[in-house]
Amino acid sequence: DQAAQSCAESLQTEREDLKCTQIPLVMNVGLSAEIEEALKQIPDLAGIYATCGRHTSSLLEALKQIDTKTLTVIGTELFEESHQALKDRVLSAVLDKQPQKVGFMAVRILLEALSKNQPLSGVQYVEPHVILRANSDLYLRKRKYIYDQYDG
């Protein structure tokens, strides 16, 4: 996963004293037991970053069996469960990559490439929003409003 690799490289550059372990997971839900087992194998666990919204949900389930008081835990995407985990102080923050924005960017890039008959560029960057307990209600209301517009 490119997000995990990028995070690991940044951590190693900034904090050589920290060891970063990546846990590769397949793209489906229901991996809480696998995540819990992997986390228990890390002796000096200080922080966790779930790079995928699907894995954030499984991570939250796994964290019910792990003491999180000393951990910094960052999830991905804001949804009902991650919002509640922020309020319950299980998650320290959520990086919301705005899936609808990614979709719009992909369509725009594809249409521009097709209309100009140019090859697609290899990497696109979407700036994530950092959501903390203090601003989570605002983001959740905004997200619900956006999705209600698509459904209506």
C-alpha positions as a Markdown table, in Angstrom:
| # | Residue | x | y | z |
|---|---|---|---|---|
| 1 | Asp | 0.0 | 0.0 | 0.0 |
| 2 | Gln | 1.5 | 3.3 | -1.1 |
| 3 | Ala | 0.0 | 5.3 | 1.8 |
| 4 | Ala | 1.6 | 2.9 | 4.4 |
| 5 | Gln | 5.0 | 2.9 | 2.6 |
| 6 | Ser | 5.0 | 6.7 | 2.5 |
| 7 | Cys | 4.1 | 6.9 | 6.2 |
| 8 | Ala | 6.8 | 4.4 | 7.1 |
| 9 | Glu | 9.4 | 6.3 | 5.1 |
| 10 | Ser | 8.4 | 9.6 | 6.7 |
| 11 | Leu | 8.6 | 8.2 | 10.2 |
| 12 | Gln | 12.0 | 6.7 | 9.5 |
| 13 | Thr | 13.3 | 10.0 | 8.2 |
| 14 | Glu | 12.0 | 12.0 | 11.1 |
| 15 | Arg | 12.4 | 9.5 | 14.0 |
| 16 | Glu | 15.2 | 7.0 | 13.4 |
| 17 | Asp | 14.5 | 5.6 | 16.9 |
| 18 | Leu | 11.1 | 4.4 | 15.9 |
| 19 | Lys | 10.5 | 1.1 | 14.1 |
| 20 | Cys | 7.6 | 1.0 | 11.7 |
| 21 | Thr | 5.9 | -2.3 | 11.0 |
| 22 | Gln | 3.4 | -2.6 | 8.1 |
| 23 | Ile | 0.7 | -5.2 | 8.3 |
| 24 | Pro | -0.5 | -6.0 | 4.7 |
| 25 | Leu | -4.2 | -6.9 | 4.6 |
| 26 | Val | -6.4 | -7.9 | 1.7 |
| 27 | Met | -9.1 | -5.5 | 0.7 |
| 28 | Asn | -12.1 | -6.8 | 2.6 |
| 29 | Val | -13.8 | -6.4 | 5.9 |
| 30 | Gly | -13.8 | -8.7 | 8.9 |
| 31 | Leu | -10.1 | -8.8 | 9.6 |
| 32 | Ser | -10.2 | -7.8 | 13.3 |
| 33 | Ala | -8.8 | -11.1 | 14.6 |
| 34 | Glu | -5.9 | -10.9 | 12.1 |
| 35 | Ile | -5.2 | -7.3 | 13.1 |
| 36 | Glu | -5.4 | -8.0 | 16.8 |
| 37 | Glu | -3.0 | -10.9 | 16.5 |
| 38 | Ala | -0.5 | -8.8 | 14.4 |
| 39 | Leu | -0.6 | -5.9 | 16.9 |
| 40 | Lys | 0.0 | -8.3 | 19.9 |
| 41 | Gln | 3.2 | -9.4 | 18.2 |
| 42 | Ile | 4.7 | -5.8 | 18.4 |
| 43 | Pro | 6.3 | -5.4 | 21.8 |
| 44 | Asp | 6.7 | -1.6 | 22.0 |
| 45 | Leu | 3.6 | -0.5 | 20.1 |
| 46 | Ala | 3.2 | 3.3 | 20.3 |
| 47 | Gly | 1.0 | 4.2 | 17.4 |
| 48 | Ile | -1.3 | 2.7 | 14.7 |
| 49 | Tyr | -2.4 | 4.2 | 11.3 |
| 50 | Ala | -5.0 | 2.4 | 9.3 |
| 51 | Thr | -4.5 | 3.5 | 5.7 |
| 52 | Cys | -7.9 | 2.2 | 4.5 |
| 53 | Gly | -11.4 | 2.9 | 5.7 |
| 54 | Arg | -12.3 | -0.8 | 5.5 |
| 55 | His | -9.5 | -1.6 | 7.8 |
| 56 | Thr | -10.3 | 1.2 | 10.2 |
| 57 | Ser | -13.5 | -0.6 | 11.0 |
| 58 | Ser | -11.7 | -3.9 | 11.6 |
| 59 | Leu | -9.0 | -2.1 | 13.6 |
| 60 | Leu | -11.7 | -0.6 | 15.9 |
| 61 | Glu | -13.0 | -4.1 | 16.6 |
| 62 | Ala | -9.5 | -5.4 | 17.3 |
| 63 | Leu | -8.7 | -2.5 | 19.6 |
| 64 | Lys | -11.5 | -3.6 | 22.0 |
| 65 | Gln | -9.1 | -6.4 | 23.1 |
| 66 | Ile | -6.0 | -4.1 | 23.4 |
| 67 | Asp | -5.2 | -1.3 | 25.9 |
| 68 | Thr | -5.2 | 1.8 | 23.8 |
| 69 | Lys | -4.6 | 4.4 | 26.6 |
| 70 | Thr | -0.9 | 4.9 | 25.6 |
| 71 | Leu | -1.4 | 4.6 | 21.8 |
| 72 | Thr | -1.9 | 7.1 | 19.1 |
| 73 | Val | -4.4 | 5.6 | 16.8 |
| 74 | Ile | -5.2 | 7.2 | 13.4 |
| 75 | Gly | -8.0 | 5.9 | 11.3 |
| 76 | Thr | -9.0 | 6.6 | 7.7 |
| 77 | Glu | -12.3 | 8.0 | 6.5 |
| 78 | Leu | -15.0 | 9.4 | 8.7 |
| 79 | Phe | -18.1 | 7.2 | 9.1 |
| 80 | Glu | -20.4 | 6.5 | 12.1 |
| 81 | Glu | -18.0 | 4.1 | 13.8 |
| 82 | Ser | -14.9 | 6.2 | 13.4 |
| 83 | His | -16.8 | 9.3 | 14.6 |
| 84 | Gln | -17.9 | 7.4 | 17.7 |
| 85 | Ala | -14.4 | 6.1 | 18.2 |
| 86 | Leu | -13.1 | 9.7 | 18.1 |
| 87 | Lys | -15.7 | 10.7 | 20.8 |
| 88 | Asp | -14.8 | 7.7 | 22.9 |
| 89 | Arg | -11.1 | 8.6 | 22.5 |
| 90 | Val | -10.2 | 5.2 | 20.9 |
| 91 | Leu | -9.1 | 7.1 | 17.8 |
| 92 | Ser | -6.8 | 10.1 | 18.1 |
| 93 | Ala | -7.6 | 11.4 | 14.7 |
| 94 | Val | -9.0 | 10.4 | 11.3 |
| 95 | Leu | -7.5 | 11.2 | 8.0 |
| 96 | Asp | -10.4 | 11.7 | 5.6 |
| 97 | Lys | -9.2 | 11.3 | 2.0 |
| 98 | Gln | -12.7 | 12.3 | 0.8 |
| 99 | Pro | -13.6 | 9.4 | -1.5 |
| 100 | Gln | -16.1 | 11.4 | -3.5 |
| 101 | Lys | -13.3 | 13.9 | -4.3 |
| 102 | Val | -11.1 | 11.1 | -5.4 |
| 103 | Gly | -13.9 | 9.9 | -7.7 |
| 104 | Phe | -14.4 | 13.3 | -9.2 |
| 105 | Met | -10.7 | 13.8 | -9.7 |
| 106 | Ala | -10.4 | 10.4 | -11.4 |
| 107 | Val | -13.3 | 11.2 | -13.9 |
| 108 | Arg | -11.9 | 14.6 | -14.6 |
| 109 | Ile | -8.4 | 13.3 | -15.2 |
| 110 | Leu | -9.7 | 10.5 | -17.5 |
| 111 | Leu | -11.9 | 12.8 | -19.5 |
| 112 | Glu | -9.1 | 15.3 | -19.9 |
| 113 | Ala | -6.7 | 12.6 | -21.1 |
| 114 | Leu | -9.2 | 11.2 | -23.5 |
| 115 | Ser | -10.2 | 14.6 | -24.9 |
| 116 | Lys | -6.6 | 15.6 | -25.4 |
| 117 | Asn | -5.5 | 12.2 | -26.5 |
| 118 | Gln | -2.7 | 12.2 | -23.9 |
| 119 | Pro | -1.5 | 9.4 | -21.6 |
| 120 | Leu | -2.6 | 9.4 | -17.9 |
| 121 | Ser | -0.1 | 10.6 | -15.4 |
| 122 | Gly | 1.1 | 8.0 | -12.9 |
| 123 | Val | 0.5 | 9.6 | -9.6 |
| 124 | Gln | -2.2 | 12.0 | -8.3 |
| 125 | Tyr | -2.3 | 13.6 | -4.9 |
| 126 | Val | -5.4 | 14.2 | -2.8 |
| 127 | Glu | -4.9 | 16.3 | 0.3 |
| 128 | Pro | -6.5 | 14.6 | 3.3 |
| 129 | His | -8.4 | 16.4 | 6.0 |
| 130 | Val | -7.4 | 15.8 | 9.6 |
| 131 | Ile | -10.4 | 15.2 | 11.8 |
| 132 | Leu | -10.1 | 15.4 | 15.5 |
| 133 | Arg | -12.7 | 15.0 | 18.2 |
| 134 | Ala | -13.3 | 18.7 | 18.3 |
| 135 | Asn | -14.2 | 19.0 | 14.6 |
| 136 | Ser | -15.7 | 15.6 | 14.0 |
| 137 | Asp | -19.4 | 16.6 | 14.3 |
| 138 | Leu | -18.9 | 19.3 | 11.6 |
| 139 | Tyr | -17.3 | 16.9 | 9.2 |
| 140 | Leu | -19.9 | 14.2 | 9.8 |
| 141 | Arg | -22.7 | 16.6 | 9.1 |
| 142 | Lys | -21.0 | 17.9 | 6.0 |
| 143 | Arg | -20.4 | 14.3 | 4.8 |
| 144 | Lys | -24.0 | 13.3 | 5.3 |
| 145 | Tyr | -25.1 | 16.4 | 3.5 |
| 146 | Ile | -22.9 | 15.6 | 0.5 |
| 147 | Tyr | -24.1 | 12.0 | 0.3 |
| 148 | Asp | -27.8 | 13.1 | 0.7 |
| 149 | Gln | -27.3 | 15.3 | -2.3 |
| 150 | Tyr | -26.2 | 12.3 | -4.4 |
| 151 | Asp | -29.1 | 10.1 | -3.2 |
| 152 | Gly | -31.7 | 12.8 | -3.8 |
